[in-house]
Amino acid sequence: MDNTSGVGVLDKAALVLTALEQGPTTLAGLVQATGLARPTAHRLAVALEHHRLVGRDLQGRFVLGPRLVELASAAGEDRLLATAGPILARLRDITGESSQLFRRQGDIRICAAAAERPSGLRDTIPVGAQVTMNAGSAAQVLLAWEDSDRIREGLASATFSAVALNTVRRRGWAQSVGEREPGVASVSAPVRSPGGKVIAAVSVSGPIERLTRQPGRLHAPAVIAAAERLSEVLRRAGGEEH
């Protein structure tokens, strides 16, 4: 299939965005993945960054930018976000705790959707908030199924260990107690694309006084069920498109 449109600069910009789909990339990595000359790759990446179609992680590597999420949501094509609201609301109602959907973007995770506990002491994470990948149950889930190099890189600055990630992979969910923020506990489970890749994490979070120091015992079944419902929606959508 011919991937050229006849508008050279757009074709090259599309090559850059496609390369970044694989994850954070250095300028040298962009040059290798796209076949573009180094000055051209740099100029395009910086221009795309200006328009928030490309961003940078804490290491300065290029990543897909937040504008892409906004555009996908506005176009109604992001089935994950479109479906997340009701599922997170149901999870909140079942557990009595605030629920969130997190996506990884380089060295951070972004709260893509949330359903807040309406009253009382709660863990409030606003939609769009950028949260560390170094701590918390959602960070564990988003890192646990990455390739070995990215896991090793992530663990270098993480408060959790390789043993913890092995446990997450074995049981299919993660928990944290006072890891991201003192006094807060959480439980998370993976959302998978139709191809099986972990693309997001569903979480519930709240004060340790309610969730206890073993929050998974209380809420892991409900969190897993919500994540599986979201994954099933994506599988069905994938089936409809093929």
C-alpha positions in Angstrom: 0.0 0.0 0.0 1.3 3.5 -0.9 1.6 5.5 2.3 2.4 8.8 0.5 -0.3 11.5 0.2 1.6 13.7 -2.2 2.1 16.3 0.6 5.7 15.5 1.7 5.8 17.4 5.0 2.6 15.7 6.2 3.9 12.3 5.1 7.1 12.9 7.1 5.1 14.1 10.2 3.0 10.9 10.0 6.2 8.9 10.0 7.3 10.6 13.2 3.9 10.0 14.9 3.9 6.4 13.8 7.4 5.9 15.2 6.3 7.3 18.6 3.4 4.9 18.8 6.0 2.3 19.9 6.9 4.4 23.0 9.4 7.1 24.1 12.1 7.6 21.5 15.3 9.6 21.3 16.1 11.7 18.2 18.5 9.0 17.1 15.7 6.5 17.5 13.4 8.7 15.4 16.0 8.9 12.6 16.4 5.2 12.6 12.7 4.4 12.7 11.6 6.9 10.0 14.6 7.0 7.7 14.5 10.8 7.8 17.6 12.9 7.9 18.5 14.0 11.5 17.8 17.7 11.0 14.5 16.9 9.3 13.4 14.5 12.1 14.3 17.1 14.7 12.6 20.0 13.0 9.4 18.0 12.6 9.4 16.6 16.1 9.9 20.1 17.6 7.1 21.5 15.3 4.7 18.8 16.4 5.7 19.4 20.0 4.7 23.1 19.5 1.2 21.9 18.6 1.2 19.4 21.5 1.0 16.4 19.1 4.3 15.4 20.5 5.7 15.8 24.0 8.8 14.9 26.0 9.3 12.6 29.0 11.6 13.3 31.9 14.6 12.0 30.0 13.9 14.4 27.2 12.7 11.6 24.8 9.9 12.3 22.4 6.5 10.8 23.2 3.0 11.2 21.7 1.4 14.4 22.9 -1.8 15.1 24.9 -3.4 16.8 21.9 -3.9 13.4 20.3 -6.0 12.2 23.2 -8.1 15.4 23.1 -8.7 15.0 19.4 -9.6 11.3 19.6 -12.1 12.1 22.4 -13.6 14.9 20.5 -14.0 12.8 17.4 -15.8 10.1 19.5 -13.3 7.5 18.3 -11.7 6.8 21.6 -13.9 3.9 22.7 -12.0 3.4 25.9 -12.8 6.9 27.1 -16.3 6.8 25.7 -17.0 3.6 27.7 -15.0 4.3 30.8 -17.4 6.8 32.4 -20.3 4.4 33.2 -18.0 1.6 34.1 -16.0 3.8 36.5 -19.2 5.1 38.0 -20.5 1.6 38.6 -17.1 0.7 40.2 -17.4 3.7 42.5 -20.9 2.7 43.5 -19.9 -0.9 44.2 -16.8 -0.1 46.2 -17.8 3.2 47.7 -14.4 4.7 46.7 -13.2 7.0 44.0 -12.3 5.2 40.7 -9.9 6.2 37.9 -8.6 5.2 34.5 -4.9 5.8 34.0 -2.8 5.7 30.8 1.0 5.8 30.6 2.7 8.6 28.7 6.5 8.2 29.0 7.6 8.6 32.6 4.2 9.7 33.9 0.7 8.4 33.9 -2.3 10.5 33.2 -5.7 10.3 34.7 -7.9 9.9 31.6 -11.2 9.4 33.4 -12.5 9.4 36.9 -15.6 8.9 39.1 -15.3 10.6 42.4 -16.9 9.5 45.7 -19.6 12.1 46.3 -18.9 12.9 49.9 -16.6 12.2 52.9 -12.9 11.6 52.9 -11.7 10.6 49.4 -8.7 10.5 47.1 -9.4 13.1 44.4 -7.4 12.8 41.2 -8.7 15.2 38.6 -9.0 14.2 34.9 -5.8 15.2 33.1 -3.7 15.0 36.3 -0.1 13.8 35.7 1.0 11.2 38.3 4.3 9.5 38.9 5.1 6.2 37.4 7.4 5.5 40.4 4.7 4.6 42.9 1.1 3.4 43.2 -0.8 0.4 42.1 -1.7 1.8 38.7 2.0 2.4 38.0 2.7 -1.2 38.9 0.1 -2.4 36.5 1.2 -0.1 33.7 4.8 -1.3 34.1 4.4 -5.0 34.9 3.7 -6.2 31.3 6.2 -4.0 29.6 9.3 -5.5 27.9 12.3 -6.3 30.1 14.3 -3.2 29.2 11.5 -0.9 30.1 10.8 -2.7 33.3 14.4 -2.5 34.3 14.4 1.2 33.5 11.2 1.8 35.4 12.4 -0.1 38.5 15.5 2.1 38.7 13.5 4.9 40.3 10.4 3.0 41.6 9.4 2.5 45.2 8.2 -1.0 44.3 10.4 -4.0 43.3 10.7 -6.6 40.6 9.2 -9.1 43.1 6.2 -6.9 43.4 5.8 -6.8 39.6 6.1 -10.6 39.4 3.2 -10.8 41.9 1.1 -8.4 39.9 1.6 -10.5 36.7 0.8 -13.7 38.6 -2.5 -12.5 40.2 -3.5 -10.0 37.6 -3.9 -7.0 39.9 -1.9 -4.6 42.1 -2.3 -2.9 45.4 -0.4 -0.1 47.2 -0.6 1.3 50.7 0.9 4.7 51.4 3.1 4.3 48.3 2.1 7.3 46.2 0.7 9.4 49.0 0.7 8.9 52.8 -2.6 7.6 54.1 -3.9 6.5 50.7 -4.4 3.0 49.5 -5.4 1.7 46.0 -6.1 -1.3 43.9 -5.6 -1.5 40.1 -6.1 -4.0 37.2 -5.0 -3.9 33.6 -7.1 -2.9 30.6 -6.0 -4.7 27.4 -6.2 -3.9 23.7 -7.7 -6.5 21.3 -4.2 -7.7 20.8 -3.6 -8.3 24.5 -1.3 -5.3 25.2 -1.9 -3.5 28.5 -3.0 0.0 27.5 -4.5 1.4 30.7 -5.2 0.7 34.4 -8.5 0.9 36.2 -8.1 1.9 39.9 -10.0 2.6 43.1 -8.3 4.7 45.8 -9.1 6.0 49.2 -8.0 6.4 52.8 -6.2 3.4 54.4 -8.7 3.6 57.2 -11.4 2.3 54.9 -9.4 0.3 52.3 -7.2 -1.3 55.1 -3.6 -2.4 54.6 -4.8 -5.2 52.3 -7.1 -3.2 49.9 -7.0 -6.0 47.3 -8.9 -8.3 49.6 -11.8 -5.8 49.6 -11.8 -4.5 46.1 -9.7 -6.6 43.7 -12.6 -8.6 42.3 -14.6 -5.5 41.5 -11.6 -3.7 40.0 -10.7 -6.7 37.8 -14.3 -7.0 36.7 -14.4 -3.3 35.6 -11.1 -3.6 33.8 -12.3 -6.8 32.0 -15.5 -5.0 30.9 -13.5 -2.2 29.4 -11.2 -4.7 27.6 -14.3 -6.6 26.3 -15.7 -3.4 24.8 -12.4 -2.8 23.0 -12.4 -6.5 21.7 -15.9 -6.1 20.4 -15.0 -2.8 18.7 -12.0 -4.4 17.1 -14.1 -7.2 15.8 -16.6 -4.8 14.3 -13.9 -3.0 12.5 -12.4 -6.1 10.8 
